[in-house]
């Protein structure tokens, strides 16, 4: 493809869609008002004209993989007495630069040095990843021929941020939530730019870029007329850019044509600094402290051992991206984890030593994020996994469900990766011993159900391989109005099954829904109805070695419902007044339940079961749990 462009920030060159672009810079940025310090005289000195043409002291947004974009706003001003060097240059130079990513190639093609391309603050890294643009890896070669006329450079110490930029950062840091603070900083950088050039060169240039070195050589055998379409079409390079205001030139006048100062173009960005480096030290410290709150790791296992039989896998390098899908390979253990991100990249394959399980893929919709992760582990091996999203959707329960499940989540956070630990299994080779979620806190203003409270687990803590785990999270979803209206229980010597009926007010209409009957058909049926305004606030019971033998539900009106014969041990869970269990109220209530049951015999009866109650989710194994 060939693009003739008058300015540095033109369109991306794409060989899959060849076209002729006579002026690639159509951005409104080029009509921006001049910086006030260069606009106080009508005629202007030669230096003023050069600085106007260079759009000096305006930042660049560099979150786009395809090209840098100059801000319409001046981000800095010169402090009193600061030195600014404008040096006249001459001659023609040619260099070939090799890059390893598409982003580097695109920026170098536009005159950016390797050092300038690599100057990326953590804040900018997050902004780049937020665009979900695929940054292909490979090898690109760029041949740049420059006729240099002026060099402009200054020092960071000679500059100060404009008051509006500093005020925008200060305002962002005063926002009430972590999410709002991050968004305020991101908006400021989008407005004033991520980086500010300290060193530029002006003149005119010719750049050719391709993956093959021999394709960036100039065509031979005919006169090089840079305004001749026929000659330009002989270029084999994938990317060709000419930077000059007047295209009526050729080899004969390449270095001799007289051009007014205001027509020289920026052909080199030699050195840049992050715009946040302009800010006072106190603000930079606050920004660093805020950025450290962007990620959290939960459960907090700590760093895994690295020995001959232990390995640790870490997705931290991908933590600025968002998840598109997760691949899980499982049998009675979790064997492999892998993430595909929205920009098309894939994380490393965690684990994968064993090869007896089946692979499953859990895909997320646009705007959908994982906000909770359930894990089943006995302290030595990771048996099971389940994911819950901000849209109230649950993944299947992968693997087996032995021992106690744990709920991993971080308030305000969404899952962006794993920190996993593996060990050598005597039979299945490398297997997971544990997994932590990497949670990111700058994507959602509020995570649904994040204020729900969990009780402790009670009952048998050592389930077998063949017991069935289930919960009612899919019934509850992310509803803020769904409530338990009826509890149905079957029991004999123990709790055989439990089933919940829900009532929800949606758009002025009452909707009833019923969970599956969790457990077996044995025992005598019982049920109790809750009246309007009545909510379960306490669950107590008894459990033996293999099953729960008694349950009692107490409501906010002091009523108690349903008991069975006593057994060995009594447990009680109560909603904490400081942790309300119903969304949007100050009262502790329970609005969802799930049971983990097993040891089914013939005829089917629930020989051991559990009950989990929370404002929206329960998942227990053999025991009673209050959420």
N, C-alpha and C positions, 0 to 999 in steps of 0.2 A: 504494500500500500504506500501511497505517496501523500504527504500532507504538507502544503506550503503554509507556514504560519508566521504571523508577525510578532507573536508574543510567546513567552515561555510556557504559559499554562494553557496549552491547547488540548485537543481531544486525544484519547488513546488511539494508537495505531493498531488496527486489527486486520490481519491478512485474510481473515475469513470473510470480510465484507469490504472488498476494495472499492474505493471511491476517491474523488479528488476534492479536497477541502482547501479552498483558496484562502480562507481565513479561519483557522481553527479556534480562535478566541472570540467567542460571542458572549462571554460572561459580562454581566452588568458591572463586575468589579472594575473594569477598565474605565468606567465613567465616574469613579468615586471622586469626591472632593480631594483636593491636594492637602497634605498635612499643613497645618497653619504656620509652622515655622518656616515653610518654604514658599508661602503664598503672600508675603507681605509687600511685594513690589510687582508692578505690572510687567515690566520688561524682564526682570530677573537676570542674575549673573549666569555665567556659563555653568558654574557649579550648581546653582539652583535648578537650572534646566536639566542637568544630569540627574539630580536627586528626584526631581519630579518624574522623569522618564523611568527611573528605577523603582518608583513607588517605595521609597526608602522609609524604614521604620514601620512598615506594615507587616503583620505576621502572615504565616502560611498555615493553612489547614493541611495536615498530612495524614489524615485518617483514610484517605482513598487510596486503594492499591494502584489505581491507574495513573494518577497524576496529582501533584500538589496544586492547591488552589489558594490564591492570595486573598486575604481578607480585605473588605472595603474599609476597615477601621484601622487607624493608626494605634499601635499598641504601646509604643514607647516614645519618649522624648529625650533630647540630650540635656544632661545636667549642665549647670553653669560652668564655663571654663573647660568643657570636655573637648578632647581633640578628635577631629574627623579627618581622615586621610583620603584625599582624592588624587590618584596618581595616573598620569598619562602613560599609556602603553603603546606598543607598536609591534608589527610583525604578525606572522601566521604560525600557528602551532597545530600539530595533530597528535592525538593520543588514542590508544585503544584500551578500553576498560572492560574487564570481565566481571560479570555479576552472577549470582547463584539463585536469585528469586525473581519472579516477575515484577514485584514491586520495585526492587533495586534497579532492574533493567529500565522500567518506565521512568524512574526519577533521574537516573544517570543520563538517559536519552534526552532529558530536558535540561541538562547542564548541571545537575546536582553532583557534588563530590560524594565519594563513598562515605567519608566522615559525616557529611551533612545528612545523607540518607539514614545512617545508623544512629543519629541523635534522636532518640525516642524516649520520652519520659514514661513512667508507668501509666500515667493518666492517658497519654496518647495511645499506648498499647491497648488499653481498654476500649478506646474510641475506634481504633482500627478493627478490633475483633467484633465490635458491635455491628459493623456493616456486613458481616458474613460474606465477605468477598474471598474467593479462593486465591491464595497466593502461591502459584505453582512454583515448584523447585526445578532447577535445571541449570544450564549454562547458556548465558547470552553474552554476545560481544558487541560493544558499541564503539564506533569510530567517530570521533568528534574533531572537526577542523574548525579552528577559531581564528578570526581576525580581531584581536583585542585592542581596544582603544582607551578604556578607563578602568581603574580598579578603585573601589570604594570600600573602606574598612574602618571599623571602630572597635572599642572594647566594651565588654559587658558593664564594667565599672563606670563607663561614661554615659550610661543610659538609666532612665527611671521609668516605671510603668505610668501610663496615663491614668489620671484619677478614676475614670469610669471603669477601667479594667480592674484596678485594685478594689474599687467599691463592689463590683460584681462578685469577686471572690469572697470578700468579707461578708456580703449578704448570703452567699451560698453556705458559708460555714456557720451561720446563725440559724439555719433551718432546724425544725424540731426533730426530724428523723434522719437516720443514716441515709436512707434512699434519697430523700429530698436534698441533702447536702451533696451527694454525688451528682445528682442531676443538675444542680445549680452550677457546680464546677464544670461539668461537661458542656453546659450551655455557654458558659463564659469562654471556654476554649474554642467552641464552634464559631463564636462571634469574633474573637480577637486573634485566633490562630494558635496552633500548637507550638510553633517555633518561629524565631525571628532571625533573619540573616544578619551576621556581623561582617561578612566579607563577600563581596560580589564583584564580578567583572562584566563590562559592557562592551558591545561591539556587534559582530554578526557571526553566524556559525552555520555549519552543515553537520548534521548528525545522522548516522546510519546504524541500525541495530538489527541483528539477526542471531539465530542460534548457530549458524555456520560462519566461521571466520572469513572464508573466501567470498562470501556474499556481501561483505561490507566494503569491498574495494570499489573505487570509482570506475565507471565504464571507460574503456579505452577506444581510441580510433576515431572519435568525433570530437568536435569542439564542445567544451562544456559551457553551455548557455543555461544558467540557472532559472531563466524565465521561459525556457523552451520545454513545452510539455513532452515533445517527442524524446528529448534527451533524458528528462526526468523519468520517463516510463521505462527506460532501459535499466534502471536500478533493479538489482535482484534482492536487495535487502527488504526484510519485512517492515521495518520502520525507517522512514526518511523524514527529517525535519530541517527546514531552512529557517533561520531566525534572522530576519532583516526587514526593515520597513519598506524599502524600495527593492523590488525583485528584478529590476532591469540591470543586471550585472552578469559578468562572465569571468573567465580566467584572466582576461586582459585588464579588467578594472577591479579585480578582487580586493586589492590592497590600496588602490590609488583613488578611488571615488571619494569625493568630498561629500560628507553627510552632515546635516545640522545636528547639534548636540542632542536635541530632543528626540531624534529618530534612532539613536543607538538603543539596542535592546540588551536586556540582561541575558548573558550567555553562560554565566557560571555562578552557581551558589556554592561558595567555598567552605564557609563555616556558619553554623547556626547554633542557637541556644534555645532551650525550652522557654516559652514565654513565662512560665511560672518562676523561672530563675530571676526575673526582673523584680519580683515581689520582695517586700521586707522579710527579714529572717523569721520573725514571729509567725507570719502567714505561711511561709514555707514549712515551718515546723508543724503547724496545725494541719496543713495539707498532707504531710507525711503520716501524721497520726491518724487522720481520717482514712487514708488509703490502706493502712494496716487493718482497718475494720472491714474491708471489702470481703475477705474470705474467712471462713471458720471451718474447723475440722471436728466432726462428730460422728460416732462416739469418740471420746478422747482416749484412744488406746496408747498414744505415744508413738514414737518411731520404732519400727520393727527392727529386729536383729538382722544383720547381714553376715551370714556364715556359710559354710559349705552346703548346708541343708535348708537355709532360710533365705528368702528373697523379699524385697519390697518393690512395689510398682507405684508410680506417682504420676498423676495427671495434672500436676500443678502448672506445667507449661501450657496447658490448654484452658486454664481456669478463666480466661477472659472471654471464652467462646460460650455458645449455648448449645445444648444437646438436641440433636435431631432424633436419635434412636440409640437404644442399648441392646447389645447382643449378649445373651446369657446362655452358657452351656451347662446343663445340670443333669444329675442323676439323683442319687441319694445325697449327693454333695453338690456344692457350687464349684464348677471346674474351670470356667473361663468367663471373663468379663471384657467387653470391648465397647467403646463409644464412638458413634459417628456424629460429628458436629455439623452445625448448619452451614458452615463454609465448605463442607465436603471433606474435611480432614478427618482422620481416624486416629484414635488414641492407640497406644501400644496395647497388645493383647495381654491382659493380666492373667497369670496362671497358665492353664492349658497343657499341663504335663500329662494329665489323664485323658483318655479318649473313649470313654464308655457312655457318655451322656448324649443328650439331644440339644441342638442349638435352637434358641427361641429369640425372636426380635420384638422389642417393645418400642413402637414408634410414637413420637409426640407430634401433635398438630402445631400449627403456627400459633405462637403465644402460649403454648402449654409447657409447663415446667414441672419437674418432680420436686415435691416439697416435703415428702416423708419417705423413709426407707425402713422397712421391717427386716430384721435379720434374726436367724435362728442359729445359735452356736452353743457348744458345750464348753467353750474355753480353749479347745484344742483344734476344732474343725468348724468351718462354716457350712451349715447344712442347707439353709433356706434363705430366700430373698423375696421381697415384694416391694413394689413402688406405688406411691400415691401421688397424684398430680394436683396442681392448683385448680383444675377443672372438675375435681371430685372423682376422677377416674382411677381405678385400681388395676395394676398389672396382675397377671396370674401369680400364684405363689410358687415360685420356682424352687425345685429341690425338695428336700424332706423338712419336717417340722418337729425336730427333736428338741426337747428342753425348752427353756424360756425364750420367747421372742423378745427382742428389744426394738424400741421405736427410736430411730435416729432422725433428728430434725434440728434445725437451728432457726430461731425466731427471725422472720423476715428474709430467710435465705432460700435459695433454690439450688438443687444439685447441679454441679458442673463437672464433676469428676470423682475419681476414687483414689484413695491411698490404701493399698491392699498389701497383705502380708501372706506369704505362703511358706509351707513346710513340706518335707518329703514324707509322703504316706508310704507305709510298708507295702501296700498293694497297688495303689493308684498313682504313685510317683508324686509329682508336685501338685499340692492341693492347698486351697485357701485355709488359713488359720483365723483370719479376721479381715474386715473391710471397714474403712472409714469413708464417710461422704465428705467431699469438698463442697462447701456451701457458699454461694455468692450473694451479697446483700445489696447490690445496686441495680437489680433488674425489676423487682416488683415493689410497689409502694406498700402493699400489705399482703401477706400470705393468708389465704383462707384457713380458718381453724387454728391459727397460730397461738391463740390464747387459751386453747383447751388445756385442761389439767389431766394428769395421769395419776392413778393410785398405784400402790404396790401390787405385786402379784402374790396370790395365796394359793395353796394347794400343792398337789404333787408337782415336783420340779424335774422329773425324769421320765419323759414320754418315750414311747417305743417308736420303731420305724414305721409302723403301719397305721398310725392314728391320723385322723383327718382334721385339718385345721381350716377354720372359716371365720369370716367376719361380715358385718352388715354395712361396711363402709360404702359400698356401691349403692345401697338403698338410700343412705343419708345424703350422699354427695356433698355439696357445699352449701346446702340449704341453711338459712338462718332462722327458719320458722318451724322446721320439722320437730315434732315432739312424740314421745311414747304415749299412746293412749290406752294400750292394753298389753298385758304380759300373759302368755299362755305357757304352762309348764305341765309336763307329764312326769310322774314320779311313782316309785314304789319304795324299795329300801334306799334308793338314792335318786338323784336327779337324772331322768332318762332323756329329756329333751326340753328345749326352750324355744319360744317363737315370740316375736314382737310385732305389734300393730302400731303404725305411725299415723299421725295426723299432721297435715301441713296446710297452711293458708297461703295460697299462691294466686296472686292477682285477684284477691277478693273471693276466691273459691276454695272450699275445703276439699282436700284430696287425702284419701286414705290409702295406705300401702302396707303390705305385710311382708316380713322377711320370710326366708325359707325356714322350715322346721329343722332346727339344728339338733341332731341326736337321733335316737331310735324311737320306734312306736310303742315301746313297752310302758308299763305303769298306768296310773289313773290320771286323766286330764284334769287340770285346774286352770282357772284364769281369774284375773282381777282387772277391773276397769278403773281408769283414773278419771276423775271428774275435771271439769274445766278449771284451769288454774292450779291443778294438783300435779306435782312432779316428784319423782323419786330422788331422794337426797342421801339415803343410806342403804347399803346392802351388807348384810351379815350372813354368816353361815358356818357350816362345819364340813370338814373333809377328812377322809381316811387315807389309807395308803394308795388307793387306786381310784377314788371317785369322791365327788362332792355329795354329801348326804343331807345337807340342810341349807336352805336359803330363806332369808327373810328380807323383805323390802319395806322400807319406811319412807313416808312422804313428808313434804313440807307442812302438812296439816296434822302431823303426829300419828297418822294411821300406819299400822303394820299389816302386811299381807303375807300369807302363805308360809307355813313351816312344815317340815317333814321330821321324821324321828331323829333324835340327836345321835351323834357319833363321837369320834375321839377328840376333835379339836374345834374351837370356835374362832372365827375371824370376823372382823368388822372393818368396813371402809366407809368413810364419810366425806362428803363434799366440803372442801375448805371454803369458808366465807371469803377469804382473800383470793380464791381462785374459782370464780363462778364457772359453772359447768354448762350454762346455757348461753348461747351467743346473744348479745344485746341486752342482757339483764344483769342484775346484781345478785341473783339467787342461784344457789347451787342446785342444779338438776341434772338428770341423766337422760340423754336423748338418743342413744344408740347402744347396741349390744352386739357382742359376738362371742361365740363359744368355740373352744377347741376340744374336740371329743375324740375318743378312740376306744380300742379294745372292743370292737363290735363282735357280738356273739350271735349265735342262731338259736331262737329267733332274735332278730336284731334288737338290742337294747343298749342303752348308753351306760356302760359299766364304769366309765370315768368321764367327767366332763368339766367344763369350766365356763365361767361367765365373765365377760368384760363389758363394763358400762362406762361410757364417756359422753361428752357432749356431741360427739360425732363418730367415734370409732372405738372398737374394742377388739383386742386379739390376745387371748391368753391360752395357756395350755394346762388343763387339769385344775384350774384354780379360779378363784373369784377375784375379779379386778374391778376397781372403781376408777372411772375416768372423770 
